[in-house]
Every structure is written in C-alpha cells, then in structure tokens.
C-alpha cells in the first residue's frame, strides 16, 4: 500500500509539473516492483533463518545458560543469511537504477529512484502506525 501511495504521488507530481510521460509510469513501476520484491525477499529470508534456528533448537526446555550458549553458537548462521539477503537486495536496487539511467528512453530515472528510496521510510511509517502490543 505504501508503494502504491508513493508511486501515485510521484506520477501526480510529474503530472502537475507537466512532465508526465510513459517513461515516468514505467520508471515508477520498475522502482516499485523492485521495492516490493525486496520486501518479499527480506521477509522470506528472515523467516527462513529463524525457522532454521528454531529447528536446530527443537522443543526441549533450556536453562538460561544453555539458551545463551546455543544462541552464541548459531548467531553467525542467522547473521550470514541476513547479510546475503541484504547484498542481494542492494544489488537488485542498484541494477534497477542502472537500468533506468541506461534506458532513459524507457524509464525516468528519478521516477525509478524515488520508490526505491522510500523502502525504509515506508517500513518506519508502518511501525509508527502499528497498534501498540501487536506482534512484529
């Protein structure tokens, strides 16, 4: 929803400035598609890393010391998964920007960049409007 709102605002601003063209729509769609895909990859990779961690842990009860030792032993695997996901997502964003700048007859570079740059602010806004006590 956040990406739809941002993309609509980008198109509206271009329209109000008299610069609205097909390249703006295509650039906005490219930036939004990559951003939504990045969010999906982020969600999938974090869930997969946590699931692996919980699978290794099992359902047995652990003392605080055992839980701490287990966490220390397996923290790097979770961090490595997160790092790989971050690199993949960053490369995909850079590829979209490079494509927009190289193919200016197809994409408006600024219209592509804005949805890509709004990924974190949208996530932050979602955290702010989330009802208190709701699980993340």
CNS distance restraints for C-alpha pairs under 8 A (distance, minus, plus):
assign (resid   1 and name CA) (resid   5 and name CA) 6.26 0.50 0.50
assign (resid   2 and name CA) (resid   6 and name CA) 6.17 0.50 0.50
assign (resid   2 and name CA) (resid 122 and name CA) 6.02 0.50 0.50
assign (resid   3 and name CA) (resid   7 and name CA) 5.88 0.50 0.50
assign (resid   3 and name CA) (resid  32 and name CA) 6.04 0.50 0.50
assign (resid   3 and name CA) (resid  35 and name CA) 7.91 0.50 0.50
assign (resid   3 and name CA) (resid  36 and name CA) 7.67 0.50 0.50
assign (resid   3 and name CA) (resid 115 and name CA) 6.65 0.50 0.50
assign (resid   3 and name CA) (resid 118 and name CA) 7.94 0.50 0.50
assign (resid   3 and name CA) (resid 122 and name CA) 7.83 0.50 0.50
assign (resid   4 and name CA) (resid   8 and name CA) 6.01 0.50 0.50
assign (resid   4 and name CA) (resid  32 and name CA) 7.82 0.50 0.50
assign (resid   5 and name CA) (resid   9 and name CA) 6.17 0.50 0.50
assign (resid   6 and name CA) (resid  10 and name CA) 6.18 0.50 0.50
assign (resid   6 and name CA) (resid 115 and name CA) 6.50 0.50 0.50
assign (resid   6 and name CA) (resid 118 and name CA) 7.75 0.50 0.50
assign (resid   7 and name CA) (resid  11 and name CA) 6.26 0.50 0.50
assign (resid   7 and name CA) (resid  28 and name CA) 5.83 0.50 0.50
assign (resid   7 and name CA) (resid  29 and name CA) 7.58 0.50 0.50
assign (resid   7 and name CA) (resid  32 and name CA) 7.10 0.50 0.50
assign (resid   7 and name CA) (resid 115 and name CA) 6.55 0.50 0.50
assign (resid   8 and name CA) (resid  12 and name CA) 6.03 0.50 0.50
assign (resid   9 and name CA) (resid  13 and name CA) 6.08 0.50 0.50
assign (resid  10 and name CA) (resid  14 and name CA) 6.30 0.50 0.50
assign (resid  10 and name CA) (resid  28 and name CA) 7.48 0.50 0.50
assign (resid  10 and name CA) (resid 111 and name CA) 6.61 0.50 0.50
assign (resid  10 and name CA) (resid 114 and name CA) 7.70 0.50 0.50
assign (resid  11 and name CA) (resid  15 and name CA) 6.06 0.50 0.50
assign (resid  11 and name CA) (resid  20 and name CA) 6.88 0.50 0.50
assign (resid  11 and name CA) (resid  24 and name CA) 6.79 0.50 0.50
assign (resid  11 and name CA) (resid  25 and name CA) 6.84 0.50 0.50
assign (resid  11 and name CA) (resid  28 and name CA) 7.72 0.50 0.50
assign (resid  11 and name CA) (resid 111 and name CA) 7.96 0.50 0.50
assign (resid  12 and name CA) (resid  16 and name CA) 6.10 0.50 0.50
assign (resid  13 and name CA) (resid  17 and name CA) 6.14 0.50 0.50
assign (resid  14 and name CA) (resid  18 and name CA) 6.21 0.50 0.50
assign (resid  14 and name CA) (resid  19 and name CA) 5.05 0.50 0.50
assign (resid  14 and name CA) (resid  20 and name CA) 4.86 0.50 0.50
assign (resid  14 and name CA) (resid  24 and name CA) 7.64 0.50 0.50
assign (resid  15 and name CA) (resid  19 and name CA) 5.85 0.50 0.50
assign (resid  15 and name CA) (resid  20 and name CA) 4.62 0.50 0.50
assign (resid  20 and name CA) (resid  24 and name CA) 6.28 0.50 0.50
assign (resid  21 and name CA) (resid  25 and name CA) 6.96 0.50 0.50
assign (resid  22 and name CA) (resid  26 and name CA) 6.22 0.50 0.50
assign (resid  22 and name CA) (resid 106 and name CA) 7.80 0.50 0.50
assign (resid  23 and name CA) (resid  27 and name CA) 5.82 0.50 0.50
assign (resid  23 and name CA) (resid 104 and name CA) 7.57 0.50 0.50
assign (resid  23 and name CA) (resid 105 and name CA) 6.92 0.50 0.50
assign (resid  23 and name CA) (resid 106 and name CA) 5.22 0.50 0.50
assign (resid  23 and name CA) (resid 107 and name CA) 4.40 0.50 0.50
assign (resid  23 and name CA) (resid 108 and name CA) 5.02 0.50 0.50
assign (resid  24 and name CA) (resid  28 and name CA) 6.00 0.50 0.50
assign (resid  24 and name CA) (resid 107 and name CA) 6.33 0.50 0.50
assign (resid  24 and name CA) (resid 108 and name CA) 5.03 0.50 0.50
assign (resid  24 and name CA) (resid 111 and name CA) 5.64 0.50 0.50
assign (resid  24 and name CA) (resid 112 and name CA) 7.85 0.50 0.50
assign (resid  25 and name CA) (resid  29 and name CA) 6.07 0.50 0.50
assign (resid  25 and name CA) (resid 107 and name CA) 7.88 0.50 0.50
assign (resid  25 and name CA) (resid 111 and name CA) 7.75 0.50 0.50
assign (resid  26 and name CA) (resid  30 and name CA) 6.06 0.50 0.50
assign (resid  26 and name CA) (resid 106 and name CA) 6.86 0.50 0.50
assign (resid  26 and name CA) (resid 107 and name CA) 5.54 0.50 0.50
assign (resid  26 and name CA) (resid 108 and name CA) 7.42 0.50 0.50
assign (resid  27 and name CA) (resid  31 and name CA) 6.16 0.50 0.50
assign (resid  27 and name CA) (resid 100 and name CA) 6.87 0.50 0.50
assign (resid  27 and name CA) (resid 106 and name CA) 7.58 0.50 0.50
assign (resid  27 and name CA) (resid 107 and name CA) 4.39 0.50 0.50
assign (resid  27 and name CA) (resid 108 and name CA) 5.06 0.50 0.50
assign (resid  27 and name CA) (resid 109 and name CA) 6.45 0.50 0.50
assign (resid  27 and name CA) (resid 110 and name CA) 7.75 0.50 0.50
assign (resid  27 and name CA) (resid 111 and name CA) 5.16 0.50 0.50
assign (resid  27 and name CA) (resid 112 and name CA) 4.30 0.50 0.50
assign (resid  28 and name CA) (resid  32 and name CA) 5.99 0.50 0.50
assign (resid  28 and name CA) (resid 108 and name CA) 7.86 0.50 0.50
assign (resid  28 and name CA) (resid 111 and name CA) 5.02 0.50 0.50
assign (resid  28 and name CA) (resid 112 and name CA) 4.91 0.50 0.50
assign (resid  28 and name CA) (resid 114 and name CA) 7.83 0.50 0.50
assign (resid  28 and name CA) (resid 115 and name CA) 6.72 0.50 0.50
assign (resid  29 and name CA) (resid  33 and name CA) 5.85 0.50 0.50
assign (resid  29 and name CA) (resid 112 and name CA) 7.43 0.50 0.50
assign (resid  30 and name CA) (resid  34 and name CA) 6.21 0.50 0.50
assign (resid  30 and name CA) (resid  96 and name CA) 7.07 0.50 0.50
assign (resid  30 and name CA) (resid 112 and name CA) 6.13 0.50 0.50
assign (resid  31 and name CA) (resid  35 and name CA) 6.15 0.50 0.50
assign (resid  31 and name CA) (resid  96 and name CA) 6.96 0.50 0.50
assign (resid  31 and name CA) (resid 111 and name CA) 7.50 0.50 0.50
assign (resid  31 and name CA) (resid 112 and name CA) 4.46 0.50 0.50
assign (resid  31 and name CA) (resid 113 and name CA) 6.27 0.50 0.50
assign (resid  31 and name CA) (resid 114 and name CA) 7.33 0.50 0.50
assign (resid  31 and name CA) (resid 115 and name CA) 5.18 0.50 0.50
assign (resid  31 and name CA) (resid 116 and name CA) 5.33 0.50 0.50
assign (resid  32 and name CA) (resid  36 and name CA) 6.07 0.50 0.50
assign (resid  32 and name CA) (resid 112 and name CA) 7.66 0.50 0.50
assign (resid  32 and name CA) (resid 115 and name CA) 5.39 0.50 0.50
assign (resid  32 and name CA) (resid 116 and name CA) 6.72 0.50 0.50
assign (resid  33 and name CA) (resid  37 and name CA) 6.05 0.50 0.50
assign (resid  34 and name CA) (resid  38 and name CA) 5.98 0.50 0.50
assign (resid  34 and name CA) (resid  92 and name CA) 7.10 0.50 0.50
assign (resid  34 and name CA) (resid  93 and name CA) 6.64 0.50 0.50
assign (resid  34 and name CA) (resid  96 and name CA) 7.29 0.50 0.50
assign (resid  34 and name CA) (resid 116 and name CA) 7.35 0.50 0.50
assign (resid  35 and name CA) (resid  39 and name CA) 6.25 0.50 0.50
assign (resid  35 and name CA) (resid  93 and name CA) 7.68 0.50 0.50
assign (resid  35 and name CA) (resid 115 and name CA) 6.95 0.50 0.50
assign (resid  35 and name CA) (resid 116 and name CA) 5.68 0.50 0.50
assign (resid  35 and name CA) (resid 119 and name CA) 6.41 0.50 0.50
assign (resid  36 and name CA) (resid  40 and name CA) 6.27 0.50 0.50
assign (resid  37 and name CA) (resid  41 and name CA) 6.14 0.50 0.50
assign (resid  38 and name CA) (resid  42 and name CA) 6.00 0.50 0.50
assign (resid  38 and name CA) (resid  89 and name CA) 5.58 0.50 0.50
assign (resid  38 and name CA) (resid  92 and name CA) 7.99 0.50 0.50
assign (resid  39 and name CA) (resid  43 and name CA) 6.12 0.50 0.50
assign (resid  40 and name CA) (resid  44 and name CA) 6.02 0.50 0.50
assign (resid  41 and name CA) (resid  45 and name CA) 5.90 0.50 0.50
assign (resid  41 and name CA) (resid  85 and name CA) 7.13 0.50 0.50
assign (resid  41 and name CA) (resid  89 and name CA) 7.59 0.50 0.50
assign (resid  42 and name CA) (resid  46 and name CA) 6.12 0.50 0.50
assign (resid  42 and name CA) (resid  85 and name CA) 6.51 0.50 0.50
assign (resid  42 and name CA) (resid  86 and name CA) 7.75 0.50 0.50
assign (resid  42 and name CA) (resid  89 and name CA) 7.92 0.50 0.50
assign (resid  43 and name CA) (resid  47 and name CA) 6.08 0.50 0.50
assign (resid  44 and name CA) (resid  48 and name CA) 6.00 0.50 0.50
assign (resid  45 and name CA) (resid  49 and name CA) 6.09 0.50 0.50
assign (resid  45 and name CA) (resid  81 and name CA) 6.92 0.50 0.50
assign (resid  45 and name CA) (resid  82 and name CA) 6.96 0.50 0.50
assign (resid  45 and name CA) (resid  85 and name CA) 6.49 0.50 0.50
assign (resid  46 and name CA) (resid  50 and name CA) 6.16 0.50 0.50
assign (resid  46 and name CA) (resid  81 and name CA) 7.67 0.50 0.50
assign (resid  46 and name CA) (resid  82 and name CA) 6.71 0.50 0.50
assign (resid  47 and name CA) (resid  51 and name CA) 5.99 0.50 0.50
assign (resid  48 and name CA) (resid  52 and name CA) 6.17 0.50 0.50
assign (resid  49 and name CA) (resid  53 and name CA) 6.22 0.50 0.50
assign (resid  49 and name CA) (resid  77 and name CA) 7.85 0.50 0.50
assign (resid  49 and name CA) (resid  78 and name CA) 5.52 0.50 0.50
assign (resid  49 and name CA) (resid  81 and name CA) 6.44 0.50 0.50
assign (resid  49 and name CA) (resid  82 and name CA) 7.89 0.50 0.50
assign (resid  50 and name CA) (resid  54 and name CA) 6.11 0.50 0.50
assign (resid  50 and name CA) (resid  78 and name CA) 7.25 0.50 0.50
assign (resid  51 and name CA) (resid  55 and name CA) 5.98 0.50 0.50
assign (resid  52 and name CA) (resid  56 and name CA) 6.23 0.50 0.50
assign (resid  53 and name CA) (resid  57 and name CA) 6.23 0.50 0.50
assign (resid  53 and name CA) (resid  74 and name CA) 7.22 0.50 0.50
assign (resid  53 and name CA) (resid  78 and name CA) 7.47 0.50 0.50
assign (resid  54 and name CA) (resid  58 and name CA) 6.07 0.50 0.50
assign (resid  57 and name CA) (resid  70 and name CA) 7.70 0.50 0.50
assign (resid  62 and name CA) (resid  66 and name CA) 5.54 0.50 0.50
assign (resid  62 and name CA) (resid  67 and name CA) 5.66 0.50 0.50
assign (resid  63 and name CA) (resid  67 and name CA) 6.09 0.50 0.50
assign (resid  64 and name CA) (resid  68 and name CA) 6.06 0.50 0.50
assign (resid  65 and name CA) (resid  69 and name CA) 6.15 0.50 0.50
assign (resid  66 and name CA) (resid  70 and name CA) 6.03 0.50 0.50
assign (resid  67 and name CA) (resid  71 and name CA) 6.06 0.50 0.50
assign (resid  68 and name CA) (resid  72 and name CA) 6.18 0.50 0.50
assign (resid  69 and name CA) (resid  73 and name CA) 6.17 0.50 0.50
assign (resid  70 and name CA) (resid  74 and name CA) 6.29 0.50 0.50
assign (resid  71 and name CA) (resid  75 and name CA) 5.62 0.50 0.50
assign (resid  72 and name CA) (resid  76 and name CA) 7.90 0.50 0.50
assign (resid  74 and name CA) (resid  78 and name CA) 6.91 0.50 0.50
assign (resid  75 and name CA) (resid  79 and name CA) 6.21 0.50 0.50
assign (resid  76 and name CA) (resid  80 and name CA) 5.91 0.50 0.50
assign (resid  77 and name CA) (resid  81 and name CA) 6.30 0.50 0.50
assign (resid  78 and name CA) (resid  82 and name CA) 6.31 0.50 0.50
assign (resid  79 and name CA) (resid  83 and name CA) 6.09 0.50 0.50
assign (resid  80 and name CA) (resid  84 and name CA) 6.14 0.50 0.50
assign (resid  81 and name CA) (resid  85 and name CA) 6.22 0.50 0.50
assign (resid  82 and name CA) (resid  86 and name CA) 6.13 0.50 0.50
assign (resid  83 and name CA) (resid  87 and name CA) 6.19 0.50 0.50
assign (resid  84 and name CA) (resid  88 and name CA) 6.19 0.50 0.50
assign (resid  85 and name CA) (resid  89 and name CA) 6.09 0.50 0.50
assign (resid  86 and name CA) (resid  90 and name CA) 6.02 0.50 0.50
assign (resid  87 and name CA) (resid  91 and name CA) 6.07 0.50 0.50
assign (resid  88 and name CA) (resid  92 and name CA) 6.22 0.50 0.50
assign (resid  89 and name CA) (resid  93 and name CA) 6.31 0.50 0.50
assign (resid  90 and name CA) (resid  94 and name CA) 6.22 0.50 0.50
assign (resid  91 and name CA) (resid  95 and name CA) 6.00 0.50 0.50
assign (resid  92 and name CA) (resid  96 and name CA) 6.22 0.50 0.50
assign (resid  93 and name CA) (resid  97 and name CA) 6.34 0.50 0.50
assign (resid  93 and name CA) (resid 116 and name CA) 6.89 0.50 0.50
assign (resid  94 and name CA) (resid  98 and name CA) 6.06 0.50 0.50
assign (resid  95 and name CA) (resid  99 and name CA) 6.00 0.50 0.50
assign (resid  96 and name CA) (resid 100 and name CA) 6.14 0.50 0.50
assign (resid  96 and name CA) (resid 112 and name CA) 7.69 0.50 0.50
assign (resid  97 and name CA) (resid 101 and name CA) 6.21 0.50 0.50
assign (resid  97 and name CA) (resid 109 and name CA) 6.83 0.50 0.50
assign (resid  97 and name CA) (resid 112 and name CA) 6.81 0.50 0.50
assign (resid  97 and name CA) (resid 113 and name CA) 6.51 0.50 0.50
assign (resid  98 and name CA) (resid 102 and name CA) 6.00 0.50 0.50
assign (resid  99 and name CA) (resid 103 and name CA) 5.76 0.50 0.50
assign (resid 100 and name CA) (resid 104 and name CA) 5.90 0.50 0.50
assign (resid 100 and name CA) (resid 106 and name CA) 7.50 0.50 0.50
assign (resid 100 and name CA) (resid 107 and name CA) 5.13 0.50 0.50
assign (resid 100 and name CA) (resid 108 and name CA) 6.44 0.50 0.50
assign (resid 100 and name CA) (resid 109 and name CA) 4.94 0.50 0.50
assign (resid 100 and name CA) (resid 112 and name CA) 6.70 0.50 0.50
assign (resid 101 and name CA) (resid 107 and name CA) 7.60 0.50 0.50
assign (resid 101 and name CA) (resid 108 and name CA) 7.73 0.50 0.50
assign (resid 101 and name CA) (resid 109 and name CA) 5.49 0.50 0.50
assign (resid 103 and name CA) (resid 107 and name CA) 6.11 0.50 0.50
assign (resid 104 and name CA) (resid 108 and name CA) 5.85 0.50 0.50
assign (resid 104 and name CA) (resid 109 and name CA) 6.84 0.50 0.50
assign (resid 107 and name CA) (resid 111 and name CA) 7.76 0.50 0.50
assign (resid 107 and name CA) (resid 112 and name CA) 7.17 0.50 0.50
assign (resid 108 and name CA) (resid 112 and name CA) 6.28 0.50 0.50
assign (resid 109 and name CA) (resid 113 and name CA) 6.12 0.50 0.50
assign (resid 110 and name CA) (resid 114 and name CA) 6.18 0.50 0.50
assign (resid 111 and name CA) (resid 115 and name CA) 7.31 0.50 0.50
assign (resid 112 and name CA) (resid 116 and name CA) 6.84 0.50 0.50
assign (resid 113 and name CA) (resid 117 and name CA) 6.09 0.50 0.50
assign (resid 114 and name CA) (resid 118 and name CA) 6.21 0.50 0.50
assign (resid 115 and name CA) (resid 119 and name CA) 6.88 0.50 0.50
assign (resid 118 and name CA) (resid 122 and name CA) 5.97 0.50 0.50
assign (resid 119 and name CA) (resid 123 and name CA) 6.42 0.50 0.50
assign (resid 120 and name CA) (resid 124 and name CA) 6.09 0.50 0.50
assign (resid 121 and name CA) (resid 125 and name CA) 6.04 0.50 0.50
assign (resid 122 and name CA) (resid 126 and name CA) 6.19 0.50 0.50
assign (resid 123 and name CA) (resid 127 and name CA) 6.39 0.50 0.50
assign (resid 124 and name CA) (resid 128 and name CA) 6.39 0.50 0.50
assign (resid 125 and name CA) (resid 129 and name CA) 6.33 0.50 0.50
assign (resid 126 and name CA) (resid 130 and name CA) 5.97 0.50 0.50
assign (resid 130 and name CA) (resid 134 and name CA) 7.02 0.50 0.50
